[in-house]
């Protein structure tokens, strides 16, 4: 999970290439855990000054992770040979998100595709 989260930051705005299912879902798990921790801290802090600080931290974190999460989703779509434009399905309430979840759960294209080499196959240089 830590490696996938580091890879998300390393590929901050890389919209080309492919991302494996495991890379995508480990980052989703990390984001869920971080968001849950922020929510719990926010509940405990309440309407105090600490609560206001926590709200600012949550907002900054959300903005900071917006681009890398979109780029990861686009690379995940590339792995199943779909254009990144499919990510705009999120604009369709409920149905769009369900379709994207199905896409993100699909196994990637075996071997190279038009978006790059298979991320499952290590690059061996002789």
C-alpha positions in Angstrom: 0.0 0.0 0.0 2.8 2.4 0.9 4.6 1.7 -2.5 1.4 2.4 -4.4 0.8 5.6 -2.5 4.4 6.8 -3.1 3.9 5.9 -6.8 0.8 8.1 -6.9 2.9 11.1 -5.7 5.8 10.2 -8.0 3.5 10.2 -11.0 1.7 13.4 -9.7 0.4 14.6 -13.1 1.4 11.8 -15.4 -1.6 11.1 -17.6 0.2 8.7 -20.0 1.0 5.1 -19.4 -0.9 2.4 -17.5 -1.6 1.6 -13.9 -2.3 -1.8 -12.5 -5.5 -2.7 -10.6 -3.5 -3.2 -7.4 -1.8 0.2 -7.7 -5.2 1.9 -8.1 -7.0 0.0 -5.3 -4.2 0.3 -2.8 -4.3 4.1 -3.3 -8.0 4.1 -2.9 -7.7 2.2 0.4 -5.0 4.6 1.6 -7.2 7.6 0.7 -10.1 6.0 2.5 -8.1 5.5 5.7 -6.7 9.0 5.6 -10.1 10.5 5.0 -11.5 8.4 7.8 -8.8 9.6 10.2 -9.4 13.2 9.2 -13.1 12.8 9.8 -12.6 11.3 13.2 -10.3 14.1 14.2 -12.8 16.6 12.9 -15.6 15.0 14.9 -13.5 15.2 18.1 -12.4 18.7 17.4 -15.9 19.9 16.8 -16.5 23.7 16.4 -13.3 24.7 18.3 -10.3 26.4 16.8 -8.7 23.0 16.3 -11.8 22.0 14.2 -11.2 25.0 12.0 -7.6 24.1 11.5 -8.5 20.5 10.7 -11.0 21.7 8.1 -8.3 23.8 6.4 -5.9 20.7 6.5 -8.6 18.5 5.0 -9.3 21.1 2.2 -5.6 21.5 1.4 -5.1 17.7 1.4 -8.1 17.3 -0.9 -6.8 19.8 -3.4 -3.3 18.4 -3.3 -4.5 14.9 -4.1 -7.1 15.9 -6.8 -4.7 15.8 -9.7 -2.8 12.7 -8.8 -6.0 10.8 -8.2 -7.4 11.8 -11.6 -4.1 10.9 -13.3 -4.1 7.5 -11.6 -7.7 6.9 -12.7 -6.8 7.9 -16.3 -3.8 5.5 -16.2 -6.0 2.8 -14.8 -8.5 3.3 -17.7 -5.5 3.2 -20.1 -4.7 -0.3 -18.7 -8.0 -1.6 -19.9 -7.6 0.1 -23.3 -10.0 3.0 -22.6 -9.4 6.7 -23.2 -9.0 8.9 -20.2 -12.0 10.8 -21.4 -14.1 7.9 -19.9 -13.4 9.4 -16.5 -16.0 12.1 -17.4 -18.6 9.4 -16.6 -18.3 10.7 -13.1 -20.4 13.7 -14.3 -23.4 11.3 -14.6 -24.8 10.8 -11.1 -24.8 7.3 -9.8 -24.6 5.4 -13.1 -21.4 7.0 -14.2 -19.6 6.1 -10.9 -20.9 2.5 -11.1 -19.6 2.1 -14.6 -16.2 3.4 -13.6 -16.0 1.1 -10.6 -16.7 -1.8 -13.0 -14.0 -0.5 -15.4 -11.5 -0.1 -12.5 -12.1 -3.7 -11.4 -11.5 -5.2 -14.8 -8.2 -6.9 -15.5 -5.8 -4.9 -17.7 -5.0 -5.7 -21.3 -2.4 -8.4 -21.5 0.8 -7.2 -23.2 1.3 -3.8 -24.7 -1.5 -1.7 -25.8 -1.7 1.8 -27.4 -1.1 3.4 -24.0 2.1 1.6 -23.2 3.7 -1.6 -22.0 2.0 -4.0 -19.6 2.7 -2.9 -16.1 2.6 -6.5 -14.9 5.6 -7.4 -17.0 8.9 -6.1 -15.7 11.1 -4.3 -18.1 14.2 -6.4 -18.6 17.2 -4.9 -20.3 20.0 -7.1 -21.5 
